[in-house]
Structures are given as structure tokens and as C-alpha cells.
């Protein structure tokens, strides 16, 4: 199955708009922990959209792989690297 360029753009820009809303509009009403937890929602979408757009690999398998790798990278960063800083 092929992912269209339009869907990839929606994923990329939707993720970036989600980040902007969280970090700009809701900054004073959310705790730091909440903002970190929300990154598990917006960042995989933005990464997947960017990967599909900029590599030209527009298959569903590639998109799902990028999505899963983004979540794994977030878990590794927030659970292992970030606490050690």
C-alpha cells in the first residue's frame, strides 16, 4: 500500500502543530512531565511524515517502521538517557 504525499504532509504538519500547541499555547497549564508524555503523540507522526516526504519511500511498511522506531527512540531517550543527565 502506498502513502500519498498529502497524507505525509498532514502527518508532518499535524505533528508540528501539535507540538506548537503543547509548547506554546499550553505551556503554563501543563507540567513538564505532561509535556514530555505528549511528545509520544506528536513526535512519531512528525518523524514519519518527514521520513516519507524526504526519502521518497512511500510504502505503508516504511511508514510503520519509522513510526515504531520513533517511539522506541523516545522510550530509550526518556527512560535511559534523560534521567542520567
Protein Blocks (a to p, Z undefined) as FASTA:
>chain_A
ZZdfklmmmmmmmmmmmmmmmmmmmmmmpcfklmmmmmmmmmmmmmmmmmmmmnopacfk
lmmmmmmmmmmmmmmmmmmmmmmZZ
